[in-house]
């Protein structure tokens, strides 16, 4: 048993030693790959039910893997408040996100999701080069935002609510990831358990049909691992070593990856304007240089 634990420890240390940007690439891909498959699951479950199933399955994985309540019990009052707030944000953010992608294309929701985050990136743009990087990303995301969909007002309200909560997730996630003496993944696991409780009255009832539908249940668990375990763990590993504004600018890649995944999985084919927007976002990320 000790040998197995030693192998796991060395493997995790090797993974954690990878370049921080590589973790974000993993997060960017899985951040929307899981939701893309979740859209296909809407034929069997209500969006809020899929959202709760995603959160609950991720919480179960963290409970078995990390037993995060132990680390949570050792936190001071401020640390506990941060984890509780992060859990509440994750719960409402995920529910709003699923309700939004039920009404709007995945790429559009992702583009809107980035808008408040650009403020975090702009606050750290202290050189001309980084200011140019932010500008390129903003123009690219604007091109990816399909303004022709303003008729879907509820979808837009949900998408913007999700966007502001995503910015709050980045702020709280950074505090958890960079808190001394406390593992960011343990904080994430504790926050996910909180999220499962908070989201229960929002979507737990609509997830009940999955209990008698093995396909829906298995798919929901898969969505939870792909959407809330892999990308959020990657986020914590990246946040622990990246400045907040650098991470915020990297988030500009999310609309691009969402558009590509939406095209592959959901046949939501991008226009030439979308392609140009993706190119500008990638250019902005390439131009940016993290301050030391």
C-alpha positions as CSV (number, residue, x, y, z in Angstrom):
1,X,0.0,0.0,0.0
2,X,2.9,2.3,0.9
3,X,4.5,1.6,-2.5
4,X,1.3,2.5,-4.3
5,X,1.0,5.7,-2.4
6,X,4.6,6.6,-3.2
7,X,4.0,6.0,-6.9
8,X,0.9,8.2,-6.7
9,X,2.8,10.9,-4.9
10,X,5.7,10.9,-7.4
11,X,3.3,10.9,-10.3
12,X,1.3,13.9,-8.9
13,X,4.6,15.8,-8.2
14,X,5.7,15.2,-11.8
15,X,2.3,16.5,-13.1
16,X,2.4,19.5,-10.8
17,X,5.9,20.4,-12.1
18,X,4.6,20.9,-15.6
19,X,4.5,24.4,-17.0
20,X,1.5,26.3,-15.5
21,X,0.1,27.3,-18.9
22,X,-0.2,23.6,-19.8
23,X,-2.7,23.1,-17.0
24,X,-4.8,25.9,-18.4
25,X,-4.8,24.2,-21.9
26,X,-6.3,21.1,-20.2
27,X,-8.8,23.3,-18.4
28,X,-9.8,25.1,-21.5
29,X,-10.5,21.9,-23.4
30,X,-12.5,20.1,-20.7
31,X,-14.2,23.3,-19.5
32,X,-16.5,23.0,-22.6
33,X,-16.1,19.5,-23.7
34,X,-18.2,18.2,-20.8
35,X,-20.9,20.8,-21.3
36,X,-21.0,20.1,-25.0
37,X,-22.0,16.5,-24.2
38,X,-24.3,17.8,-21.4
39,X,-26.3,19.6,-24.1
40,X,-26.9,16.2,-25.7
41,X,-28.1,15.0,-22.3
42,X,-30.8,17.7,-22.2
43,X,-33.0,15.3,-24.1
44,X,-33.2,13.1,-21.0
45,X,-32.9,15.5,-18.2
46,X,-33.8,19.2,-17.4
47,X,-30.7,21.5,-17.6
48,X,-30.9,22.2,-13.9
49,X,-30.9,18.4,-13.2
50,X,-27.9,17.9,-15.4
51,X,-26.2,20.8,-13.5
52,X,-26.8,19.2,-10.1
53,X,-25.7,15.8,-11.4
54,X,-22.5,17.3,-12.6
55,X,-21.8,19.0,-9.3
56,X,-22.8,16.0,-7.2
57,X,-20.7,13.5,-9.1
58,X,-17.7,15.8,-8.9
59,X,-18.3,16.3,-5.2
60,X,-18.4,12.5,-4.7
61,X,-15.1,12.1,-6.6
62,X,-13.4,14.7,-4.4
63,X,-14.8,13.2,-1.3
64,X,-13.3,9.8,-2.1
65,X,-10.1,11.1,-3.5
66,X,-9.2,14.0,-1.0
67,X,-11.5,13.7,2.0
68,X,-11.5,17.6,2.0
69,X,-13.4,18.0,5.2
70,X,-10.2,17.3,7.1
71,X,-8.4,20.2,5.5
72,X,-11.5,22.4,5.9
73,X,-11.6,21.6,9.6
74,X,-8.0,22.9,10.0
75,X,-8.8,26.3,8.3
76,X,-9.2,29.5,10.2
77,X,-12.4,31.5,10.0
78,X,-11.4,33.5,7.0
79,X,-10.3,30.4,5.1
80,X,-13.6,28.7,5.8
81,X,-15.6,31.7,4.6
82,X,-13.6,31.7,1.4
83,X,-14.3,28.0,0.7
84,X,-18.0,28.4,1.6
85,X,-18.3,31.4,-0.7
86,X,-16.5,29.5,-3.5
87,X,-18.9,26.6,-3.1
88,X,-22.0,28.9,-3.3
89,X,-20.5,30.6,-6.4
90,X,-19.8,27.2,-8.1
91,X,-23.4,26.1,-7.5
92,X,-25.2,29.1,-8.9
93,X,-22.7,29.6,-11.7
94,X,-23.1,26.0,-13.0
95,X,-26.9,26.2,-12.9
96,X,-27.0,29.5,-14.7
97,X,-24.4,28.2,-17.3
98,X,-26.5,25.1,-18.1
99,X,-29.7,27.2,-18.4
100,X,-27.9,29.6,-20.7
101,X,-26.4,26.9,-23.1
102,X,-29.9,25.4,-23.3
103,X,-31.0,28.7,-25.0
104,X,-27.8,30.0,-26.7
105,X,-24.9,28.5,-28.7
106,X,-22.0,27.3,-26.5
107,X,-19.5,29.7,-28.2
108,X,-21.8,32.7,-27.5
109,X,-22.1,31.8,-23.8
110,X,-18.4,31.3,-23.6
111,X,-17.7,34.7,-25.2
112,X,-20.1,36.5,-22.8
113,X,-18.5,34.6,-19.9
114,X,-15.2,36.2,-20.7
115,X,-16.4,39.9,-20.6
116,X,-16.1,40.6,-16.8
117,X,-12.9,38.6,-16.7
118,X,-11.2,41.0,-19.1
119,X,-11.4,43.6,-16.4
120,X,-9.1,41.4,-14.2
121,X,-6.7,41.0,-17.2
122,X,-6.8,44.8,-17.9
123,X,-5.9,45.6,-14.3
124,X,-2.6,43.8,-14.7
125,X,-1.8,45.2,-18.2
126,X,1.1,47.4,-16.9
127,X,3.1,47.4,-20.1
128,X,2.3,48.4,-23.7
129,X,2.7,44.8,-24.8
130,X,0.2,43.5,-22.3
131,X,-2.2,46.3,-23.1
132,X,-2.0,45.3,-26.8
133,X,-2.6,41.7,-25.8
134,X,-5.7,42.6,-23.8
135,X,-7.0,44.7,-26.8
136,X,-6.5,41.8,-29.2
137,X,-8.4,39.4,-26.9
138,X,-11.3,41.9,-26.4
139,X,-11.7,42.4,-30.2
140,X,-11.5,38.6,-30.8
141,X,-14.1,37.9,-28.1
142,X,-16.4,40.6,-29.4
143,X,-16.3,39.0,-32.8
144,X,-17.1,35.6,-31.2
145,X,-20.2,37.1,-29.5
146,X,-23.2,36.6,-31.7
147,X,-25.1,39.9,-31.0
148,X,-27.8,38.7,-33.4
149,X,-29.2,36.6,-30.6
150,X,-30.5,39.5,-28.5
151,X,-34.1,38.2,-28.9
152,X,-33.2,35.4,-26.4
153,X,-33.3,37.8,-23.5
154,X,-33.5,35.2,-20.7
155,X,-30.6,33.3,-22.2
156,X,-28.5,36.5,-22.3
157,X,-29.4,37.4,-18.7
158,X,-28.4,33.9,-17.6
159,X,-25.2,34.1,-19.6
160,X,-24.2,37.4,-18.1
161,X,-25.0,36.2,-14.6
162,X,-22.8,33.2,-15.2
163,X,-20.1,35.5,-16.5
164,X,-20.0,37.6,-13.3
165,X,-20.0,34.5,-11.2
166,X,-17.1,33.1,-13.3
167,X,-15.1,36.2,-12.5
168,X,-15.9,35.7,-8.8
169,X,-14.8,32.0,-9.1
170,X,-11.4,33.2,-10.4
171,X,-10.9,35.6,-7.5
172,X,-12.0,33.1,-4.9
173,X,-10.1,30.2,-6.7
174,X,-6.9,32.2,-6.6
175,X,-7.3,32.9,-2.9
176,X,-7.8,29.2,-2.3
177,X,-4.9,28.1,-4.6
178,X,-2.4,30.5,-3.1
179,X,-3.3,30.1,0.5
180,X,-0.2,29.0,2.5
181,X,-0.5,25.7,4.4
182,X,-3.6,24.6,2.6
183,X,-3.8,22.6,-0.6
184,X,-5.8,24.2,-3.4
185,X,-7.3,20.9,-4.5
186,X,-8.5,20.2,-1.0
187,X,-10.1,23.6,-1.0
188,X,-11.7,22.9,-4.3
189,X,-13.0,19.6,-3.0
190,X,-14.5,21.2,0.1
191,X,-16.1,23.9,-2.1
192,X,-17.6,21.3,-4.4
193,X,-19.2,19.6,-1.4
194,X,-20.7,22.9,-0.4
195,X,-21.9,23.5,-4.0
196,X,-23.7,20.1,-4.1
197,X,-25.7,21.2,-1.0
198,X,-26.4,24.7,-2.3
199,X,-27.5,23.4,-5.7
200,X,-29.7,20.7,-4.3
201,X,-32.9,22.9,-4.2
202,X,-32.0,24.4,-7.6
203,X,-31.8,21.1,-9.6
204,X,-31.7,18.1,-7.3
205,X,-35.4,17.2,-8.0
206,X,-34.9,17.4,-11.8
207,X,-32.0,14.9,-11.5
208,X,-34.1,12.2,-9.9
209,X,-35.1,10.6,-13.3
210,X,-31.4,9.7,-13.8
211,X,-31.6,7.3,-10.9
212,X,-33.8,5.0,-13.1
213,X,-32.0,5.8,-16.3
214,X,-28.5,4.1,-16.3
215,X,-27.5,5.9,-19.6
216,X,-28.4,9.4,-18.2
217,X,-26.7,8.6,-14.8
218,X,-23.5,7.3,-16.4
219,X,-23.5,10.3,-18.8
220,X,-24.1,12.7,-15.9
221,X,-21.2,11.3,-13.9
222,X,-19.0,11.5,-17.0
223,X,-20.0,15.1,-17.5
224,X,-19.2,15.8,-13.9
225,X,-15.7,14.4,-14.1
226,X,-15.0,16.1,-17.5
227,X,-16.5,19.4,-16.5
228,X,-15.9,19.9,-12.8
229,X,-13.0,17.6,-11.7
230,X,-10.4,17.7,-14.5
231,X,-10.7,21.4,-15.5
232,X,-11.1,22.7,-11.9
233,X,-8.1,20.7,-10.7
234,X,-6.1,22.1,-13.7
235,X,-7.3,25.6,-12.7
236,X,-6.0,25.2,-9.2
237,X,-2.6,23.9,-10.4
238,X,-2.4,26.9,-12.8
239,X,-3.7,29.5,-10.3
240,X,-1.1,28.5,-7.8
241,X,1.7,29.5,-10.1
242,X,0.2,32.2,-12.4
243,X,-0.6,35.9,-11.6
244,X,-4.3,36.5,-11.4
245,X,-4.3,38.9,-14.4
246,X,-2.3,36.4,-16.5
247,X,-4.8,33.6,-15.8
248,X,-7.6,36.0,-16.6
249,X,-6.1,36.8,-20.0
250,X,-5.7,33.0,-20.7
251,X,-9.4,32.7,-20.1
252,X,-9.8,34.5,-23.4
253,X,-9.0,31.1,-25.0
254,X,-12.2,29.7,-23.6
255,X,-14.6,31.2,-26.2
256,X,-12.2,29.9,-28.9
257,X,-12.1,26.4,-27.6
258,X,-15.9,26.5,-26.9
259,X,-16.5,27.5,-30.6
260,X,-14.3,24.7,-31.8
261,X,-15.9,22.1,-29.5
262,X,-19.4,23.3,-30.4
263,X,-18.6,22.8,-34.0
264,X,-17.2,19.2,-33.5
265,X,-19.7,17.9,-30.9
266,X,-22.9,19.9,-31.6
267,X,-22.4,20.8,-35.3
268,X,-22.6,24.5,-34.3
269,X,-20.4,25.6,-37.2
270,X,-18.5,28.9,-36.8
271,X,-18.7,31.6,-39.4
272,X,-15.7,33.4,-40.9
273,X,-16.1,36.1,-38.3
274,X,-15.9,33.5,-35.6
275,X,-12.7,32.1,-37.1
276,X,-11.2,35.6,-37.2
277,X,-12.2,36.1,-33.6
278,X,-10.5,32.9,-32.6
279,X,-7.3,34.0,-34.4
280,X,-7.3,37.4,-32.6
281,X,-7.8,35.7,-29.2
282,X,-4.9,33.4,-29.8
283,X,-2.7,36.3,-30.9
284,X,-3.6,38.2,-27.8
285,X,-2.6,35.3,-25.5
286,X,0.6,34.9,-27.5
287,X,1.6,38.6,-27.2
288,X,1.0,38.7,-23.4
289,X,4.0,38.4,-21.1
290,X,3.6,37.7,-17.4
291,X,5.1,40.4,-15.1
292,X,7.7,39.1,-12.6
